[in-house]
Amino acid sequence: MPGVELDRLPPLPADQLDARQRAAAQAIMAGPRGALYGPFVPLIRSPELMDAAQRMGEYLRYRSAIGTRLSELAILVTARQWDQQVEWAIHAPLAAQNGIAPAAIDAIAQRRAPDALLEDEQAVHDFCIELQQNKRVSDATYARALALFGEHGVVDLMGINGYYTFLAMVMNGAQTAVPPLNVTPLP
């Protein structure tokens, strides 16, 4: 990302939130995220949209049919495709904690195909790359994902790509500040 960019929609002080914004913020803080951060900082300006987004995201991130390890991998591929530093800063450590090899995380950051992925990881990686770059998935890649994850898993995988693309667009447009985490930023 060139230079230092001004956060266009920075955090709002709690006393400046209206009743709908307070309720939406409270719902996020009471859930598994525990705090209002990342994409929810700009989204608080549209509490109904934020509420709908956080409910979808809570499912896709914590309970998807492909599991947390593979969801985190899909999130990283999406973050890299959108040059999304906030998603990367949040999810690169989570991917490592959930079993994605550090070498694979580094390869994705460098826009290289990771070496030696597990079969299910390779299927997710290839599916996400095709969907993000080609705006569609080949029959062979789809069939491989379908055989591994079933229709429910494939739909959730497409949902993860779409949801994190939406968040990337929001944060890229808002120039959301990267949280102070000890993570190497995307090159």
N, C-alpha and C positions, 0 to 999 in steps of 0.2 A: 504494500500500500504506500503510495507516494506521500512523503512528508507526514506531518502531524495534522490530523483532521479534527475539526471541531465536532463534538458530539451534538448533533442537531436536536435530539430529543432526550436530554439528560434526565436523571432521576428527579422526580417531583417531591418536594417536601410533603410529609404526611399531612400537614395541616392545610395543604393546597388541594388535596384530593376531594372530589365531591362524593356523595353517598354511594353512587354506583361504582366509582373507582375504588373507594375504600373496601366495598364488598368483594370486588374482583381481586384486589390485592390480598385481602384476608384469605380468600379461597386458595390462592397459590401458597401463601405462607403457612397455611394449615395442612397442606398436602405434602407429598414426598419431597418436593423441592425445598421447602422450609424457608424460602426467602424470595424476594422479588428481584430478579437479576436478569442479565442477558436480554433476550428479545422482549421480555415482559416490561422492561423499562420504557421503551417507546410505545409498546402496545397498550399501556395503561391509559393512554389518551383515548382509546376506543374500548371501553370496558366490556362491551358485549362481544366484540371480536376477540379480545384477550381471553375472556372466559371460554369461548368456544375453542380457541386455539389451545389453551392449556389443558382442557379436557381431552382433546385429541392427542396432544403430545404426551400427556400422562399415560395414556394407553400405549401408544407406540413406543415410548421410551422404557416403560417399566413392565409391560405385560404383553408385548407383541408375540405373535405365534412363532417367530424365529428366535426368540430369546434375547437376553441383554447383550451377550458377547457379539452376536451377529448384527444386532441393531446398532451397537456402537461402531462397528466397522462400516455399516452403511452410512451412518452419520458423518464419519470422517471422510468418506469418499465424497459425500455431498458438500461438506464444508470446504474441501480442497477444490472441487469444481467451481464453487462460488467465491473462492478466495476469502472465506469468512473466518476472520481471526477469532471472534468471540466463540463461535461454535467449536473451533479447533482448540482454543484454550480450555474450554470446559470439557470437551469430550475426548481429547487425546489421552489425558490421564485415566479417564474412565474406561477407555478401550483397553489400555494396558492392564488396569486392575481386573478387567473381566476376561483377560486371557489372550488378547491380540498381541502378537510378538512386537517388541520395540522396533525390530528391523522392518516389519511390515508397515508400522506407523510412519517411520522415517521415509520409507519408499513412497508412500502415498503423499506425504508432505512434499517430496521432491518430484512429484508427478511421474514416478516410475512404477512399473508393475512390480508388486512385491514378489519375492522368491519364496518358495516353500510354504505356501498357505495350505491349511487343511482343506479338504474337499469342499466342505460347506462354506468356508471363508472365500475360497476361489469363486464359487458360484455366486455368492453375494457381491464380491468385488466386481466380477465381470458384468453381472446384471446391472449394478449401479452405474458403472462406467458407460455401458451402452445406453442406458436410459437417459443419463445426464448429457452425454455427448451427442448421441445420435437421435435423441428424442423418441426412441423406440428400442425394442429388444428383439434380437434375432430369434428365429424359431429354435435353434439349437440351445441358445442360452436360456430361453424361457423353459424349454423342456427339461433342462438340467435342474433349474430351480424348482420346477413343479415336482420333479421326481424326489427331490430332497425335502421340500417344505410343504407340499400340497397346495391346493388353491388358497386356503386361508393364509398360509405363510407367504405366498407370492403376492397376494393382495396387500398384506401388511408391509412387505418389502417395498412395494410401489408407494404405499402410504407414507412410509418413512422418508423415502426420497422426496415426495411431494411436500410433506410437512416441513422438513428441514430446508428445502428450497424456499418455501414461503418465509420461514424465519430468516434465512440468509438474505432474502430480498428486503425484508423489513430492516434488518440491522445494517445492511450495506447502504440502503437509502437513508437511514437515520444516522449513519456513521457512528453506531453504538460503540462506546469506549470498551476496550478489552479489559476484563477484570484483572486485578493484580495477582495473577497466579504464576507459579514458577514453571512456565511452559515455554519452550522455544516457539516463537511465532512462525507462521508459514512464510517461506521465502517469497 
